[in-house]
């Protein structure tokens, strides 16, 4: 468990550095086909279905790669 927490922390640090110094690198996230974005006068709803499926597939592949 401690090893996974260290890996998760380092991943968050790397993601933070990427977002700080190269924000255009992840500009596509949340704008994929299948992401739902509804704006009305009184409310705003954003459901990133496709983006979350993509993240889930990538994380599943990485976890399976490191476990073997």
C-alpha positions as protocol buffer text, in pm:
chain_id: "A"
residue {
  index: 1
  type: UNK
  ca { x: 0 y: 0 z: 0 }
}
residue {
  index: 2
  type: UNK
  ca { x: 272 y: 258 z: 77 }
}
residue {
  index: 3
  type: UNK
  ca { x: 428 y: 201 z: -264 }
}
residue {
  index: 4
  type: UNK
  ca { x: 95 y: 278 z: -438 }
}
residue {
  index: 5
  type: UNK
  ca { x: 54 y: 595 z: -234 }
}
residue {
  index: 6
  type: UNK
  ca { x: 405 y: 709 z: -334 }
}
residue {
  index: 7
  type: UNK
  ca { x: 332 y: 632 z: -701 }
}
residue {
  index: 8
  type: UNK
  ca { x: -1 y: 818 z: -682 }
}
residue {
  index: 9
  type: UNK
  ca { x: 167 y: 1119 z: -518 }
}
residue {
  index: 10
  type: UNK
  ca { x: 445 y: 1133 z: -774 }
}
residue {
  index: 11
  type: UNK
  ca { x: 190 y: 1102 z: -1054 }
}
residue {
  index: 12
  type: UNK
  ca { x: -3 y: 1398 z: -915 }
}
residue {
  index: 13
  type: UNK
  ca { x: 317 y: 1603 z: -891 }
}
residue {
  index: 14
  type: UNK
  ca { x: 405 y: 1522 z: -1254 }
}
residue {
  index: 15
  type: UNK
  ca { x: 52 y: 1610 z: -1366 }
}
residue {
  index: 16
  type: UNK
  ca { x: 71 y: 1938 z: -1173 }
}
residue {
  index: 17
  type: UNK
  ca { x: 403 y: 2029 z: -1336 }
}
residue {
  index: 18
  type: UNK
  ca { x: 261 y: 1948 z: -1681 }
}
residue {
  index: 19
  type: UNK
  ca { x: -46 y: 2164 z: -1616 }
}
residue {
  index: 20
  type: UNK
  ca { x: 168 y: 2449 z: -1484 }
}
residue {
  index: 21
  type: UNK
  ca { x: 428 y: 2465 z: -1761 }
}
residue {
  index: 22
  type: UNK
  ca { x: 245 y: 2317 z: -2062 }
}
residue {
  index: 23
  type: UNK
  ca { x: -130 y: 2374 z: -2019 }
}
residue {
  index: 24
  type: UNK
  ca { x: -199 y: 2318 z: -2389 }
}
residue {
  index: 25
  type: UNK
  ca { x: -78 y: 1959 z: -2360 }
}
residue {
  index: 26
  type: UNK
  ca { x: -400 y: 1852 z: -2187 }
}
residue {
  index: 27
  type: UNK
  ca { x: -632 y: 2103 z: -2355 }
}
residue {
  index: 28
  type: UNK
  ca { x: -820 y: 1822 z: -2531 }
}
residue {
  index: 29
  type: UNK
  ca { x: -935 y: 1670 z: -2201 }
}
residue {
  index: 30
  type: UNK
  ca { x: -1306 y: 1733 z: -2149 }
}
residue {
  index: 31
  type: UNK
  ca { x: -1367 y: 1824 z: -2514 }
}
residue {
  index: 32
  type: UNK
  ca { x: -1386 y: 1477 z: -2663 }
}
residue {
  index: 33
  type: UNK
  ca { x: -1690 y: 1356 z: -2857 }
}
residue {
  index: 34
  type: UNK
  ca { x: -1925 y: 1202 z: -2604 }
}
residue {
  index: 35
  type: UNK
  ca { x: -1852 y: 1450 z: -2324 }
}
residue {
  index: 36
  type: UNK
  ca { x: -2178 y: 1616 z: -2226 }
}
residue {
  index: 37
  type: UNK
  ca { x: -2178 y: 1991 z: -2165 }
}
residue {
  index: 38
  type: UNK
  ca { x: -2512 y: 2167 z: -2111 }
}
residue {
  index: 39
  type: UNK
  ca { x: -2517 y: 2542 z: -2043 }
}
residue {
  index: 40
  type: UNK
  ca { x: -2841 y: 2721 z: -1960 }
}
residue {
  index: 41
  type: UNK
  ca { x: -2912 y: 3062 z: -1812 }
}
residue {
  index: 42
  type: UNK
  ca { x: -2938 y: 2926 z: -1459 }
}
residue {
  index: 43
  type: UNK
  ca { x: -2714 y: 2622 z: -1451 }
}
residue {
  index: 44
  type: UNK
  ca { x: -2428 y: 2438 z: -1608 }
}
residue {
  index: 45
  type: UNK
  ca { x: -2385 y: 2060 z: -1628 }
}
residue {
  index: 46
  type: UNK
  ca { x: -2065 y: 1892 z: -1743 }
}
residue {
  index: 47
  type: UNK
  ca { x: -2036 y: 1511 z: -1763 }
}
residue {
  index: 48
  type: UNK
  ca { x: -1703 y: 1395 z: -1913 }
}
residue {
  index: 49
  type: UNK
  ca { x: -1810 y: 1040 z: -2003 }
}
residue {
  index: 50
  type: UNK
  ca { x: -1565 y: 977 z: -2287 }
}
residue {
  index: 51
  type: UNK
  ca { x: -1274 y: 1141 z: -2107 }
}
residue {
  index: 52
  type: UNK
  ca { x: -1330 y: 928 z: -1797 }
}
residue {
  index: 53
  type: UNK
  ca { x: -1354 y: 609 z: -2004 }
}
residue {
  index: 54
  type: UNK
  ca { x: -1023 y: 698 z: -2169 }
}
residue {
  index: 55
  type: UNK
  ca { x: -857 y: 765 z: -1832 }
}
residue {
  index: 56
  type: UNK
  ca { x: -997 y: 437 z: -1697 }
}
residue {
  index: 57
  type: UNK
  ca { x: -855 y: 238 z: -1989 }
}
residue {
  index: 58
  type: UNK
  ca { x: -514 y: 403 z: -1958 }
}
residue {
  index: 59
  type: UNK
  ca { x: -497 y: 346 z: -1581 }
}
residue {
  index: 60
  type: UNK
  ca { x: -610 y: -16 z: -1620 }
}
residue {
  index: 61
  type: UNK
  ca { x: -336 y: -80 z: -1875 }
}
residue {
  index: 62
  type: UNK
  ca { x: -71 y: 85 z: -1656 }
}
residue {
  index: 63
  type: UNK
  ca { x: -176 y: -106 z: -1344 }
}
residue {
  index: 64
  type: UNK
  ca { x: -178 y: -437 z: -1531 }
}
residue {
  index: 65
  type: UNK
  ca { x: 163 y: -356 z: -1678 }
}
residue {
  index: 66
  type: UNK
  ca { x: 317 y: -284 z: -1334 }
}
residue {
  index: 67
  type: UNK
  ca { x: 158 y: -584 z: -1162 }
}
residue {
  index: 68
  type: UNK
  ca { x: 314 y: -835 z: -1399 }
}
